[in-house]
Each structure stands twice: as structure tokens, then as C-alpha cells.
Amino acid sequence: MEASAFIYDVLYKHGYKMMHLMGDTDGILSLTGAWKWIRDRKFKVSKPWTPWSQDGNFIGFIKEYTHFTLVTVHGQGHSALHKFTDEVPNLINRFISDQPLTE
């Protein structure tokens, strides 16, 4: 009944860092819905919207909160993760390794 949203609250409470990566034109999981969901969680912003690019190519935006990072892939929908097969794994590796996410 509560889907998977509850797990973010549990992980956040215990200090785990999390990333949510999505296309900004996703018709299934909308960015507007994600913003509302984040506002409802009352996550504190630690870094405002920042453009995300790799090798000079604009990919999307990143907004960082305490223990939570929202990443968008511009102009992509639900399959955003599959389109950027070099960029997405690179970003995830940087996230896991505690490296800066933007160039």
C-alpha cells in the first residue's frame, strides 16, 4: 500500500546517503511529483540546482540535500538511465566514492 517511499525515510533517519535519478519528462514518475515528495520529507538543501555535464555535454541538473541527491536527465523519460550508458555509471561511481558530482 505504501509502495517504496517509506524506505527513504528509514534510510534518511539512519544517515544513509541516497540518490534518486530520473528523466525530467518522465510521464510515469513526474518531476513535479518528486518535488512534492521531497518537500513532504523536509530534506534540507545543501547545494542548489547545479547543471550536470560530462565532457562539455549538458545532461541535466543535480540538487543536493542532507543525505539525499536528486538528479535529472534533461529531455528524457522513464528510460533515462539506459540512454546515457557512460554518464550515468560515471555519476553513480562519483556519488559512491564521495567525489564531486559536477565538473
N, CA, C and O of each residue as an XYZ file, in Angstrom:
412
protein
N       0.817     -1.199      0.000
C       0.000      0.000      0.000
C       0.863      1.266      0.000
O       0.472      2.270     -0.596
N       2.021      1.239      0.652
C       2.817      2.449      0.747
C       3.927      2.519     -0.297
O       4.729      3.452     -0.289
N       3.975      1.536     -1.195
C       4.997      1.477     -2.238
C       6.391      1.462     -1.610
O       6.588      0.883     -0.542
N       7.348      2.096     -2.271
C       8.721      2.048     -1.752
C       9.147      3.351     -1.070
O      10.270      3.440     -0.573
N       8.288      4.343     -1.036
C       8.661      5.650     -0.484
C       9.097      5.568      0.978
O       9.948      6.344      1.412
N       8.528      4.645      1.732
C       8.841      4.552      3.163
C      10.325      4.282      3.409
O      10.872      4.727      4.418
N      10.981      3.563      2.502
C      12.367      3.175      2.751
C      13.293      4.388      2.802
O      14.299      4.367      3.510
N      12.961      5.447      2.056
C      13.782      6.655      2.090
C      13.779      7.266      3.491
O      14.815      7.724      3.972
N      12.633      7.272      4.134
C      12.543      7.813      5.497
C      13.390      6.993      6.470
O      14.054      7.550      7.344
N      13.363      5.682      6.315
C      14.138      4.809      7.193
C      15.631      5.040      6.963
O      16.388      5.210      7.920
N      16.055      5.047      5.705
C      17.472      5.243      5.393
C      17.950      6.627      5.816
O      19.049      6.772      6.351
N      17.123      7.644      5.577
C      17.475      9.019      5.959
C      17.662      9.126      7.472
O      18.615      9.739      7.953
N      16.749      8.527      8.194
C      16.794      8.559      9.665
C      18.109      7.981     10.191
O      18.617      8.425     11.221
N      18.654      6.998      9.490
C      19.886      6.335      9.918
C      21.130      6.908      9.228
O      22.220      6.350      9.355
N      20.970      8.017      8.502
C      22.119      8.715      7.935
C      22.691      8.155      6.649
O      23.781      8.555      6.240
N      21.980      7.229      5.994
C      22.455      6.714      4.720
C      22.294      7.770      3.649
O      21.299      8.496      3.640
N      23.253      7.868      2.747
C      23.083      8.808      1.650
C      22.392      8.089      0.504
O      22.632      6.910      0.242
N      21.524      8.836     -0.171
C      20.691      8.255     -1.221
C      20.702      9.144     -2.441
O      20.897     10.355     -2.337
N      20.491      8.541     -3.602
C      20.366      9.286     -4.846
C      19.103      8.818     -5.567
O      18.812      7.624     -5.637
N      18.368      9.782     -6.098
C      17.221      9.481     -6.944
C      17.516     10.101     -8.300
O      17.644     11.321     -8.405
N      17.626      9.282     -9.339
C      17.952      9.746    -10.680
C      16.752      9.501    -11.579
O      16.220      8.392    -11.621
N      16.319     10.546    -12.308
C      15.115     10.412    -13.128
C      15.159     11.332    -14.333
O      15.866     12.339    -14.330
N      14.408     10.984    -15.355
C      14.242     11.865    -16.505
C      13.314     13.007    -16.141
O      12.372     12.823    -15.370
N      13.573     14.197    -16.696
C      12.727     15.346    -16.338
C      11.447     15.424    -17.159
O      10.627     16.314    -16.930
N      11.257     14.513    -18.111
C       9.999     14.462    -18.857
C       9.303     13.112    -18.666
O       8.521     12.686    -19.516
N       9.585     12.456    -17.566
C       9.029     11.135    -17.276
C       7.527     11.247    -17.033
O       7.092     11.970    -16.137
N       6.744     10.535    -17.825
C       5.292     10.557    -17.679
C       4.796      9.603    -16.605
O       3.641      9.688    -16.189
N       5.645      8.703    -16.156
C       5.246      7.724    -15.152
C       5.584      8.232    -13.753
O       4.739      8.209    -12.858
N       6.825      8.693    -13.568
C       7.271      9.265    -12.295
C       7.661     10.708    -12.562
O       8.799     10.989    -12.938
N       6.727     11.616    -12.372
C       6.947     13.008    -12.769
C       7.882     13.744    -11.823
O       7.945     13.453    -10.629
N       8.606     14.702    -12.386
C       9.487     15.547    -11.593
C       8.673     16.374    -10.605
O       9.113     16.601     -9.478
N       7.511     16.818    -11.009
C       6.627     17.569    -10.111
C       6.260     16.714     -8.894
O       6.255     17.201     -7.763
N       5.958     15.454     -9.133
C       5.647     14.541     -8.035
C       6.841     14.327     -7.125
O       6.688     14.247     -5.906
N       8.037     14.234     -7.710
C       9.260     14.064     -6.912
C       9.490     15.285     -6.032
O       9.837     15.148     -4.859
N       9.301     16.483     -6.592
C       9.475     17.706     -5.797
C       8.528     17.725     -4.602
O       8.926     18.070     -3.490
N       7.280     17.354     -4.840
C       6.299     17.330     -3.748
C       6.715     16.314     -2.701
O       6.671     16.591     -1.503
N       7.115     15.150     -3.152
C       7.527     14.094     -2.231
C       8.722     14.553     -1.387
O       8.762     14.289     -0.185
N       9.696     15.235     -2.001
C      10.870     15.732     -1.280
C      10.468     16.818     -0.288
O      10.924     16.818      0.855
N       9.607     17.749     -0.726
C       9.128     18.797      0.193
C       8.447     18.183      1.409
O       8.645     18.638      2.536
N       7.642     17.147      1.177
C       6.948     16.475      2.282
C       7.927     15.843      3.270
O       7.616     15.731      4.456
N       9.099     15.432      2.800
C      10.127     14.823      3.654
C      10.876     15.884      4.446
O      11.510     15.571      5.454
N      10.811     17.135      4.003
C      11.503     18.254      4.659
C      13.029     18.072      4.675
O      13.700     18.440      5.639
N      13.559     17.496      3.586
C      15.012     17.390      3.448
C      15.582     18.795      3.334
O      14.988     19.652      2.680
N      16.727     19.041      3.962
C      17.369     20.351      3.908
C      18.317     20.428      2.724
O      19.141     19.537      2.517
N      18.194     21.507      1.942
C      19.044     21.702      0.767
C      20.470     22.004      1.217
O      20.691     22.884      2.048
N      21.437     21.267      0.663
C      22.843     21.531      0.958
C      23.560     22.141     -0.253
O      24.597     22.787     -0.103
N      23.004     21.934     -1.453
C      23.558     22.531     -2.674
C      22.406     22.720     -3.665
O      21.715     21.754     -3.990
N      22.188     23.950     -4.151
C      21.049     24.200     -5.035
C      21.224     23.523     -6.397
O      22.243     22.889     -6.669
N      20.193     23.675     -7.252
C      20.239     23.103     -8.597
C      21.542     23.492     -9.280
O      21.895     24.669     -9.353
N      22.244     22.491     -9.775
C      23.512     22.689    -10.461
C      23.457     21.928    -11.780
O      23.033     20.772    -11.798
N      23.874     22.544    -12.883
C      23.902     21.792    -14.151
C      24.852     20.599    -14.054
O      25.913     20.676    -13.434
N      24.449     19.509    -14.674
C      25.258     18.299    -14.729
C      25.707     18.119    -16.168
O      24.882     18.030    -17.077
N      27.014     18.066    -16.373
C      27.545     17.838    -17.713
C      28.732     16.898    -17.620
O      29.336     16.723    -16.562
N      29.042     16.307    -18.744
C      30.218     15.455    -18.824
C      30.843     15.675    -20.191
O      30.151     15.665    -21.209
N      32.140     15.871    -20.208
C      32.869     16.143    -21.450
C      32.252     17.312    -22.212
O      32.215     17.311    -23.442
N      31.767     18.314    -21.469
C      31.192     19.504    -22.076
C      29.761     19.352    -22.569
O      29.199     20.304    -23.110
N      29.158     18.179    -22.397
C      27.783     17.935    -22.844
C      26.819     18.042    -21.668
O      26.966     17.337    -20.670
N      25.827     18.932    -21.792
C      24.812     19.104    -20.752
C      23.937     17.856    -20.692
O      23.457     17.375    -21.719
N      23.733     17.335    -19.476
C      22.919     16.130    -19.304
C      21.665     16.423    -18.488
O      20.589     15.919    -18.812
N      21.786     17.224    -17.439
C      20.631     17.507    -16.592
C      21.027     18.388    -15.426
O      21.934     19.214    -15.528
N      20.329     18.199    -14.314
C      20.592     19.001    -13.123
C      20.720     18.108    -11.893
O      20.201     16.993    -11.847
N      21.426     18.635    -10.906
C      21.609     17.940     -9.632
C      21.243     18.910     -8.514
O      21.656     20.069     -8.526
N      20.467     18.428     -7.552
C      20.166     19.204     -6.358
C      20.466     18.313     -5.164
O      19.965     17.193     -5.062
N      21.294     18.834     -4.261
C      21.725     18.027     -3.129
C      21.056     18.490     -1.840
O      20.938     19.683     -1.562
N      20.629     17.509     -1.075
C      20.032     17.709      0.237
C      20.898     16.954      1.238
O      21.802     16.220      0.839
N      20.638     17.121      2.517
C      21.345     16.335      3.517
C      20.993     14.865      3.319
O      19.830     14.488      3.462
N      21.960     14.042      2.998
C      21.819     12.588      2.799
C      20.997     12.198      1.564
O      20.711     11.014      1.386
N      20.612     13.138      0.714
C      19.767     12.806     -0.441
C      20.164     13.686     -1.620
O      20.381     14.888     -1.466
N      20.257     13.077     -2.799
C      20.596     13.814     -4.017
C      19.561     13.500     -5.086
O      19.266     12.335     -5.354
N      19.011     14.547     -5.696
C      18.085     14.397     -6.815
C      18.829     14.750     -8.088
O      19.412     15.829     -8.191
N      18.815     13.841     -9.063
C      19.487     14.042    -10.338
C      18.450     13.918    -11.443
O      17.676     12.961    -11.474
N      18.438     14.895    -12.355
C      17.538     14.814    -13.500
C      18.346     14.646    -14.779
O      19.470     15.133    -14.889
N      17.754     13.949    -15.739
C      18.326     13.811    -17.073
C      17.397     14.579    -18.005
O      16.243     14.196    -18.199
N      17.906     15.658    -18.577
C      17.094     16.581    -19.369
C      16.550     15.936    -20.641
O      17.272     15.274    -21.388
N      15.265     16.149    -20.859
C      14.613     15.688    -22.081
C      14.381     14.193    -22.166
O      14.058     13.671    -23.233
N      14.543     13.506    -21.058
C      14.377     12.057    -21.053
C      13.223     11.648    -20.151
O      12.858     12.356    -19.213
N      12.668     10.500    -20.460
C      11.578      9.965    -19.665
C      12.043      8.833    -18.773
O      13.102      8.899    -18.151
N      11.225      7.793    -18.726
C      11.451      6.690    -17.796
C      12.720      5.897    -18.112
O      13.272      5.250    -17.222
N      13.187      5.935    -19.347
C      14.375      5.151    -19.718
C      15.645      5.992    -19.704
O      16.617      5.635    -20.369
N      15.664      7.085    -18.974
C      16.819      7.985    -18.925
C      18.099      7.257    -18.544
O      19.170      7.570    -19.064
N      17.997      6.301    -17.650
C      19.186      5.584    -17.191
C      19.815      4.751    -18.299
O      21.019      4.495    -18.272
N      19.026      4.332    -19.260
C      19.524      3.472    -20.336
C      20.118      4.255    -21.492
O      20.918      3.713    -22.254
N      19.750      5.497    -21.636
C      20.224      6.302    -22.760
C      21.659      6.788    -22.553
O      22.440      6.830    -23.504
N      22.006      7.147    -21.344
C      23.327      7.700    -21.041
C      24.187      6.628    -20.372
O      24.443      6.680    -19.169
N      24.627      5.657    -21.174
C      25.303      4.482    -20.631
C      26.707      4.764    -20.114
O      27.240      3.959    -19.350
N      27.322      5.869    -20.498
C      28.620      6.241    -19.936
C      28.454      7.210    -18.776
O      29.109      7.070    -17.743
N      27.578      8.189    -18.947
C      27.437      9.270    -17.987
C      26.821      8.825    -16.670
O      27.303      9.201    -15.602
N      25.761      8.028    -16.734
C      25.063      7.605    -15.514
C      25.961      6.742    -14.628
O      26.067      7.024    -13.434
N      26.612      5.705    -15.159
C      27.512      4.931    -14.288
C      28.644      5.788    -13.714
O      29.039      5.592    -12.564
N      29.165      6.728    -14.491
C      30.212      7.620    -14.002
C      29.692      8.453    -12.822
O      30.380      8.595    -11.811
N      28.486      8.996    -12.951
C      27.893      9.785    -11.872
C      27.680      8.925    -10.627
O      27.977      9.359     -9.514
N      27.177      7.731    -10.810
C      26.935      6.838     -9.675
C      28.247      6.490     -8.978
O      28.311      6.469     -7.749
N      29.283      6.219     -9.751
C      30.591      5.927     -9.152
C      31.127      7.116     -8.367
O      31.709      6.945     -7.295
N      30.934      8.320     -8.897
C      31.374      9.527     -8.189
C      30.587      9.683     -6.883
O      31.152     10.042     -5.850
N      29.296      9.415     -6.939
C      28.439      9.505     -5.757
C      28.907      8.520     -4.684
O      29.071      8.891     -3.522
N      29.117      7.284     -5.075
C      29.541      6.242     -4.137
C      30.909      6.555     -3.544
O      31.173      6.259     -2.378
N      31.784      7.162     -4.365
C      33.156      7.454     -3.936
C      33.294      8.798     -3.228
O      34.406      9.214     -2.904
N      32.183      9.478     -2.988
C      32.182     10.787     -2.338
C      33.013     11.823     -3.101
O      33.660     12.680     -2.498
N      32.986     11.735     -4.431
C      33.646     12.730     -5.273
C      32.612     13.767     -5.692
O      31.415     13.484     -5.683
N      33.067     14.984     -6.063
C      32.103     15.983     -6.575
C      31.336     15.421     -7.775
O      31.909     14.757     -8.638
N      30.048     15.695     -7.811
C      29.206     15.140     -8.872
C      29.266     15.953    -10.168
O      28.986     15.422    -11.243
N      29.621     17.212    -10.077
C      29.671     18.045    -11.271
C      31.120     18.409    -11.580
O      31.982     18.442    -10.702
N      31.351     18.681    -12.861
C      32.706     19.039    -13.306
C      33.079     20.427    -12.849
O      34.182     20.895    -13.132
